[in-house]
Every structure is written in C-alpha cells, then in structure tokens.
Amino acid sequence: MEDDSPVLVTGASGFVGSAVARALIAKGATVRALARTSSPKQNLDTLGCEIVFGDMREPADMTRAMAGVGRVYHVAADYRLWARDPGEIVRNNLQGTEAVMRAALDAGVERVVYTSSVATLSLDRLPADETAPLSVDGAIGAYKKSKVAAERLVERMIAEEALPAVIVNPSTPIGPRDVRPTPTGRIIVEAATGRMPTFVDTGLNLVHVDDVAEGHLLAMDKGRIGERYILGGQDVLLRDMLAAIARLTGRKPPTVSLPRAPLYPLAWTAEAVARITGKEPFVTADALKMASHHMFFTSAKAERELGYTARPYGEALADALAWFRREGYV
C-alpha cells in the first residue's frame, strides 16, 4: 500500500468481503472491516484486523467507519434472490451504496473499488462483456434490479461528482468461507449430499472467490476510474458442474434434464410457503427465468488491463467442498 492509512472493506463478514480483507492483510495492508452486529462472526473471527460494526445504509455509521481511511472496497450487499418484500433488497443495495459513496467523497478518500455484479450486464451476446449494460427494467428479479440501480448510481457519481471509483463485476464466486451459503454454495451442498438428482439446461461462469479478491486488489492499483471489469473464471454448463461435484464426492452424476416450464408451479408453491415461514425457497420463479440463459462471460478486459487471472473451476469446486466438509455442511 502507498501509506499506512487504513483500508476500509465493507461486508467483511461475507463471502467475497472476507476474501478481499484476507488478501489485503496478506499483502501487509492495515484493514478496517465493516460488518453489521447481526452478521455471522465466523469469517470475522479469523481476520485479525480492526472491526467496526455499523450499517452501510446509515450515513452516520459510514462517516465513522471512513474516518482516516485512504482506500475503500465497497463489497457489502444484500445478496438474496428472494425476500417477502422484494423492494427491501432494492432499497438496501441502493441506499447502502449511496451512503458508502457519499461518505467516501466527504472523507476525500484516494480511491474506491465498488463490487457490482455480472447481473448488471446483458446476455444478448455471449460470452457477455462490459460493453452491454442492462437497464433496471431489463433485469430479472429484485437482486439484479438492485445491482443495476446501484451501479448506475456509482456511474453518475463518478461523472458528476468526481467519485474516484472503479467498478468490478464478479461472476459466480465459489470456494471456502461461504458461511451463509450463497445460492451457488447451496447448489454445491445439495449436489454433494445427493439431493440434486436432476438439472435444467443452463450455464454459469464459475470463479474461485480468492481470485475474485485478487481481482479487487488489481482493480484498486491498476483499474481506470469509471471503468468496469468482469472478474470471472470458466463458463460451465450446470450439468458439467454437477458431474464434477459427483466425481469429487464419489457419487453418480445426475443424468435427467428437466424442462423449465413444469417447474414454475413448484417454484410458486415454494415461494408461497416461504412467505409464511420466512425461509428462502430453494427454487424461485425468477431463478427459473434466469436459468433460461447461459450466463457466460469473458474476463478478457480485466486480463488485459489488470493482469487478472483465474484458476480452473475444478480447483474452486474442490476448495469449496473441502471447506463445506470441514465445517459440517456436507
């Protein structure tokens, strides 16, 4: 780092945020980790850095967390694909991003890396790249809409208020320390325990969470202000991902591909039950809509401009499974 000022990482209790904090600490940075008091403490307990408790949506909390900070990684997000009130996801991510960016401007920080998502990009041409941003209306589901709205807010603040921010767009991170777990982590756990005997025809871009973290650090040091960079790995069919998990766990891979249409009544029923129980359903109508696309992306720009690299997705799967086993998920 260029000076001894603390580096603020929001969302440091989470999957990607904790990986970013760990990568910074490994390089000798003085890290200040922001987390909510209600967040899981499992990742925080292993960081060994200053921890500030606060809410990214609260301007006063962000002003306090930003005091004396030189650089900021805004990784925190409400990463749910379903909620009783979908508008809550949009409000949380939009208000949180605005509060963080406003506090960064007021504190005069040197540079910000904002963690967006490939959810903000159009899939009309595959593999998708940074040149095709989605509109809010074109996004499927509350989470994607929230990330599009928040990314557009950051872009406006860069253009109109000279916010010194670089945007990164991770694809689908997998690996250790997925404590929640994420929706993809849940698929890994379900498949590893033999509870996914079938699949739908879809695809995704899998990347090791530690490679995503390293991409954040590269974006801070080499990224151009106002640019976005996809931090991805390999494009993988869901069928092939499940077969790889089967090989790693000594199980038979699923061979039955289900059409999406008959699954919608199941998703609607699961969502109705979830509205009563409050527990996130395993399948949702929005997830089925998203699964109609092969969510394939290229990281060529990040490779070219940042020197970004990603290991094979099989290594990421193996690391994820080893951690899930060790922690008792599998």
C-alpha positions as CSV (number, residue, x, y, z in Angstrom):
1,M,0.0,0.0,0.0
2,E,1.1,3.6,-0.6
3,D,0.7,4.7,3.0
4,D,-0.3,3.4,6.4
5,S,-3.9,4.7,6.3
6,P,-6.5,2.0,7.0
7,V,-8.2,0.4,4.0
8,L,-12.0,0.0,4.6
9,V,-13.7,-3.2,3.5
10,T,-17.5,-3.2,3.8
11,G,-19.2,-6.6,4.0
12,A,-16.1,-8.2,5.6
13,S,-18.2,-10.9,7.3
14,G,-19.4,-12.1,4.0
15,F,-18.1,-14.5,1.3
16,V,-16.4,-12.1,-1.1
17,G,-15.7,-9.3,1.5
18,S,-13.8,-11.6,3.8
19,A,-11.7,-12.9,0.9
20,V,-10.9,-9.3,0.0
21,A,-9.9,-8.4,3.6
22,R,-7.8,-11.5,3.8
23,A,-6.0,-10.7,0.6
24,L,-5.2,-7.2,1.8
25,I,-4.0,-8.4,5.2
26,A,-1.7,-10.9,3.4
27,K,-0.1,-8.0,1.5
28,G,0.5,-6.0,4.7
29,A,-2.4,-3.5,4.5
30,T,-3.9,-2.1,7.6
31,V,-7.5,-3.2,7.2
32,R,-10.7,-1.8,8.9
33,A,-13.5,-4.3,8.4
34,L,-17.1,-3.1,8.5
35,A,-19.9,-5.5,9.4
36,R,-23.3,-5.4,10.9
37,T,-23.7,-6.6,14.5
38,S,-26.2,-9.2,13.2
39,S,-23.8,-10.6,10.7
40,P,-22.2,-14.1,11.1
41,K,-19.0,-13.8,13.1
42,Q,-17.3,-16.9,11.6
43,N,-15.3,-15.0,9.0
44,L,-14.6,-12.0,11.2
45,D,-13.1,-14.2,13.9
46,T,-10.3,-15.3,11.6
47,L,-9.4,-11.9,10.0
48,G,-7.3,-10.5,12.8
49,C,-7.9,-6.8,11.9
50,E,-9.8,-3.8,13.2
51,I,-13.6,-4.5,13.1
52,V,-16.1,-1.7,13.1
53,F,-19.8,-2.5,13.5
54,G,-22.2,-0.5,11.5
55,D,-24.9,-0.5,8.8
56,M,-23.9,0.5,5.2
57,R,-27.3,2.2,4.9
58,E,-26.7,4.6,7.8
59,P,-24.7,7.8,6.8
60,A,-23.5,8.3,10.4
61,D,-22.1,4.8,10.6
62,M,-20.3,5.2,7.3
63,T,-18.9,8.6,8.3
64,R,-17.5,6.9,11.4
65,A,-16.1,3.9,9.5
66,M,-14.5,6.2,6.9
67,A,-12.5,8.4,9.3
68,G,-8.8,8.4,8.3
69,V,-9.3,5.9,5.5
70,G,-7.2,6.1,2.4
71,R,-9.0,3.5,0.2
72,V,-12.3,1.7,0.2
73,Y,-13.6,-1.6,-1.1
74,H,-17.4,-1.5,-1.0
75,V,-18.2,-5.2,-1.1
76,A,-21.3,-5.3,1.2
77,A,-24.6,-6.1,-0.5
78,D,-28.0,-7.7,0.3
79,Y,-27.4,-10.9,-1.7
80,R,-30.8,-12.5,-1.7
81,L,-32.6,-13.8,-4.7
82,W,-35.9,-13.8,-2.8
83,A,-37.5,-11.8,0.0
84,R,-41.0,-11.4,1.4
85,D,-40.7,-7.8,0.3
86,P,-38.6,-7.7,-2.9
87,G,-38.4,-3.9,-2.7
88,E,-36.3,-4.3,0.5
89,I,-33.4,-5.8,-1.5
90,V,-33.5,-2.9,-3.9
91,R,-33.7,-0.3,-1.1
92,N,-30.9,-1.9,0.9
93,N,-28.4,-2.1,-2.0
94,L,-29.2,1.3,-3.4
95,Q,-29.3,3.2,-0.1
96,G,-26.3,1.3,1.1
97,T,-24.2,2.2,-2.0
98,E,-25.2,5.8,-1.9
99,A,-24.3,6.1,1.8
100,V,-20.9,4.5,1.3
101,M,-20.1,6.5,-1.8
102,R,-21.3,9.8,-0.2
103,A,-19.1,9.1,2.9
104,A,-16.1,8.3,0.7
105,L,-16.5,11.6,-1.2
106,D,-16.9,13.6,2.1
107,A,-13.8,11.9,3.6
108,G,-11.7,12.6,0.5
109,V,-10.6,9.0,0.0
110,E,-8.0,8.3,-2.6
111,R,-9.8,5.6,-4.5
112,V,-12.9,3.3,-4.2
113,V,-13.4,-0.2,-5.7
114,Y,-17.2,-0.9,-6.0
115,T,-18.3,-4.5,-6.1
116,S,-21.1,-4.8,-8.6
117,S,-22.0,-8.0,-10.4
118,V,-22.3,-9.6,-13.8
119,A,-26.1,-9.3,-13.1
120,T,-25.8,-5.8,-14.4
121,L,-24.8,-6.9,-17.9
122,S,-26.9,-8.0,-20.9
123,L,-26.8,-11.6,-22.1
124,D,-27.9,-10.9,-25.6
125,R,-24.4,-11.7,-26.9
126,L,-22.3,-14.5,-25.4
127,P,-19.9,-14.5,-23.8
128,A,-21.1,-11.2,-22.4
129,D,-18.6,-8.4,-21.7
130,E,-18.6,-4.9,-20.2
131,T,-19.9,-3.2,-23.3
132,A,-23.6,-4.2,-22.8
133,P,-25.0,-2.8,-19.6
134,L,-28.6,-3.7,-18.6
135,S,-31.3,-1.2,-17.8
136,V,-33.2,-1.6,-14.5
137,D,-36.3,-2.7,-16.4
138,G,-34.3,-5.3,-18.3
139,A,-33.1,-7.0,-15.1
140,I,-34.8,-10.2,-13.8
141,G,-35.7,-10.1,-10.1
142,A,-35.1,-7.7,-7.2
143,Y,-31.4,-8.6,-6.6
144,K,-30.4,-7.9,-10.3
145,K,-32.5,-4.8,-10.4
146,S,-30.9,-3.5,-7.2
147,K,-27.4,-4.1,-8.5
148,V,-28.2,-2.4,-11.8
149,A,-29.6,0.6,-10.0
150,A,-26.7,0.8,-7.6
151,E,-24.1,0.5,-10.4
152,R,-25.8,3.3,-12.4
153,L,-25.7,5.5,-9.2
154,V,-22.0,4.9,-8.9
155,E,-21.5,5.8,-12.5
156,R,-23.5,9.1,-12.1
157,M,-21.4,10.0,-9.0
158,I,-18.2,9.3,-11.0
159,A,-19.3,11.5,-13.9
160,E,-21.0,14.3,-11.9
161,E,-19.1,14.4,-8.6
162,A,-15.6,13.1,-9.5
163,L,-16.0,10.0,-7.3
164,P,-12.7,8.2,-7.7
165,A,-14.3,4.7,-8.2
166,V,-13.5,1.6,-10.3
167,I,-16.3,-0.9,-10.8
168,V,-15.7,-4.7,-10.7
169,N,-18.3,-7.3,-11.8
170,P,-17.7,-10.7,-10.3
171,S,-19.4,-13.6,-12.0
172,T,-20.2,-16.6,-9.7
173,P,-17.7,-17.0,-6.9
174,I,-17.3,-20.4,-5.2
175,G,-14.7,-21.6,-2.6
176,P,-14.0,-21.6,1.1
177,R,-15.8,-19.4,3.8
178,D,-19.2,-19.4,2.2
179,V,-20.9,-19.3,5.5
180,R,-24.5,-18.4,4.5
181,P,-24.1,-20.2,2.0
182,T,-24.7,-18.3,-1.3
183,P,-27.2,-19.6,-3.8
184,T,-24.4,-21.3,-5.7
185,G,-22.9,-22.7,-2.5
186,R,-26.3,-24.2,-1.7
187,I,-26.3,-26.0,-5.0
188,I,-22.8,-27.4,-4.2
189,V,-24.0,-28.6,-0.8
190,E,-27.2,-30.1,-2.2
191,A,-25.4,-31.9,-5.0
192,A,-22.6,-33.1,-2.7
193,T,-25.3,-34.7,-0.4
194,G,-27.1,-36.4,-3.3
195,R,-30.2,-34.1,-3.2
196,M,-29.9,-32.8,-6.8
197,P,-30.7,-35.9,-9.0
198,T,-31.9,-33.7,-11.9
199,F,-30.9,-30.4,-13.5
200,V,-32.1,-27.8,-16.0
201,D,-30.2,-26.7,-19.1
202,T,-28.4,-23.6,-18.0
203,G,-24.8,-22.5,-17.6
204,L,-22.8,-20.1,-15.4
205,N,-19.3,-18.7,-15.0
206,L,-17.5,-20.2,-12.0
207,V,-14.6,-18.4,-10.4
208,H,-12.6,-19.1,-7.2
209,V,-13.5,-16.5,-4.5
210,D,-9.8,-15.8,-3.8
211,D,-9.2,-15.0,-7.5
212,V,-12.1,-12.5,-7.3
213,A,-10.5,-11.0,-4.2
214,E,-7.1,-10.7,-6.0
215,G,-9.0,-9.0,-8.9
216,H,-10.3,-6.4,-6.5
217,L,-6.8,-5.5,-5.4
218,L,-5.6,-5.3,-9.0
219,A,-8.6,-3.0,-9.8
220,M,-7.6,-0.7,-7.0
221,D,-4.0,-0.5,-8.2
222,K,-4.4,-0.6,-12.0
223,G,-8.1,0.0,-12.8
224,R,-9.2,3.1,-14.7
225,I,-11.6,5.4,-12.9
226,G,-15.1,4.9,-14.2
227,E,-14.4,1.6,-15.9
228,R,-16.0,-1.7,-15.1
229,Y,-14.1,-5.0,-15.1
230,I,-15.6,-8.5,-15.2
231,L,-13.9,-10.8,-12.7
232,G,-14.8,-14.3,-13.9
233,G,-13.4,-17.7,-14.4
234,Q,-14.7,-20.5,-16.7
235,D,-18.0,-20.9,-18.4
236,V,-19.6,-24.2,-17.3
237,L,-22.9,-26.0,-18.0
238,L,-24.8,-26.8,-14.9
239,R,-24.8,-30.4,-16.0
240,D,-21.0,-30.4,-16.1
241,M,-20.7,-28.7,-12.8
242,L,-22.9,-31.3,-11.1
243,A,-20.9,-34.1,-12.8
244,A,-17.6,-32.6,-11.4
245,I,-19.1,-32.4,-7.9
246,A,-20.2,-36.1,-8.3
247,R,-16.7,-37.1,-9.2
248,L,-15.3,-35.2,-6.2
249,T,-17.7,-36.8,-3.8
250,G,-17.8,-40.4,-5.2
251,R,-21.4,-40.1,-6.3
252,K,-23.2,-40.9,-9.6
253,P,-23.7,-37.7,-11.7
254,P,-27.3,-36.7,-12.4
255,T,-28.4,-37.5,-16.0
256,V,-32.0,-36.3,-16.1
257,S,-32.5,-32.8,-17.6
258,L,-35.8,-31.2,-16.7
259,P,-37.7,-28.7,-18.8
260,R,-38.2,-25.4,-17.0
261,A,-41.9,-24.9,-17.7
262,P,-43.3,-27.6,-15.4
263,L,-41.1,-26.4,-12.6
264,Y,-42.8,-23.0,-12.3
265,P,-45.8,-24.3,-10.2
266,L,-43.2,-25.9,-7.9
267,A,-41.4,-22.5,-7.6
268,W,-44.7,-20.6,-7.0
269,T,-45.6,-23.1,-4.2
270,A,-42.1,-22.8,-2.7
271,E,-42.4,-19.0,-2.7
272,A,-45.9,-19.2,-1.1
273,V,-44.5,-21.4,1.7
274,A,-41.5,-19.1,2.1
275,R,-43.8,-16.1,2.6
276,I,-45.2,-17.9,5.6
277,T,-42.0,-19.4,7.0
278,G,-39.6,-16.6,6.1
279,K,-37.1,-19.2,4.9
280,E,-35.7,-18.6,1.4
281,P,-37.0,-21.1,-1.1
282,F,-34.5,-23.3,-2.9
283,V,-36.2,-22.6,-6.3
284,T,-37.9,-19.4,-7.3
285,A,-39.7,-18.2,-10.5
286,D,-37.0,-15.5,-11.0
287,A,-34.3,-18.2,-10.8
288,L,-36.0,-20.3,-13.4
289,K,-36.3,-17.2,-15.7
290,M,-32.5,-16.6,-15.2
291,A,-31.8,-20.2,-16.0
292,S,-33.3,-19.8,-19.4
293,H,-29.9,-18.1,-20.3
294,H,-26.4,-19.5,-20.4
295,M,-24.8,-16.9,-18.1
296,F,-21.4,-16.9,-19.8
297,F,-18.9,-14.0,-19.5
298,T,-15.4,-13.1,-20.6
299,S,-12.8,-11.5,-18.3
300,A,-10.6,-10.5,-21.3
301,K,-10.6,-6.8,-20.3
302,A,-9.5,-7.5,-16.8
303,E,-6.9,-9.9,-18.0
304,R,-5.6,-7.3,-20.5
305,E,-5.7,-4.2,-18.3
306,L,-5.2,-5.5,-14.8
307,G,-3.2,-8.7,-15.3
308,Y,-6.1,-10.7,-13.8
309,T,-6.0,-14.5,-13.9
310,A,-8.3,-17.2,-12.6
311,R,-7.6,-20.9,-11.8
312,P,-9.6,-23.8,-13.3
313,Y,-13.1,-24.0,-11.8
314,G,-12.4,-27.6,-10.7
315,E,-9.9,-26.3,-8.1
316,A,-12.5,-23.8,-6.9
317,L,-15.1,-26.6,-6.5
318,A,-12.6,-28.8,-4.6
319,D,-11.8,-26.0,-2.2
320,A,-15.5,-25.2,-1.7
321,L,-16.3,-28.9,-1.0
322,A,-13.3,-29.3,1.4
323,W,-14.4,-26.3,3.4
324,F,-18.1,-27.4,3.4
325,R,-17.0,-30.8,4.7
326,R,-14.7,-29.3,7.4
327,E,-17.5,-27.0,8.6
328,G,-20.2,-29.7,8.7
329,Y,-22.3,-28.6,5.8
330,V,-21.6,-31.8,3.9
